[in-house]
């Protein structure tokens, strides 16, 4: 049984809007106090950020280092019950070296009380 009070589709729409705007504070505000973002980089556990402050700090750095970063959905979100979702996306950005980088990614989300409790990211590099 879930305690999510805001439909998952609305939360995902807000997440997408915040990413398109490069608004790290808006992304972070969608996370529960104990919510985790598990990046695809790192060991098997991934590079983990817990709570809105750490999540905001991570994405502030991403947006500062790659100001042209853009995410586009690759498929409609898969909503699982009222507290889980899976999204597929394509990200492009220009690195400091001027090279365009591309990734296909999947995010596995968990939700509670209208907030993100987990965003677990998996990626594949499109360009070498």
Steps between C-alpha positions, in 0.01 A plus 500: 500500500635838400466832673573703186241778484608657172462289185833359380436648155489850653823446695674372186374803304650732765829308489513535121420871521776554758759314291409695186539825697829386660337580833695300760297650786172388341638149445617483861166628631334192351711267718395373841736589788632142484467474121802370309636562153722212394709605203619246246862595567695319768513148635199268514332729755546792264585853599228572759359835617256504792252776576407816312821690587734234357276450195494876434878524536556219253272647234633855549841362408363308199322807363803724559736258324265421210279804443361356177396165655161390369284201586230367270261214575554186292167341592200573720563437870404161635292558812499207743221530753482838669850514644745388229594597146763434234605765249720475191693799371769624262749756632736713294756752622828655396799420718771745599706357214233607249395141428128425486410215735184292482343246733189286505372463852239341718386633837323280751296714738336444836254747654346567842275785611537676165883499515776301334647240735732349240629591155730218389668578167643259243673622181660386176741723313384567142827654376846362564 
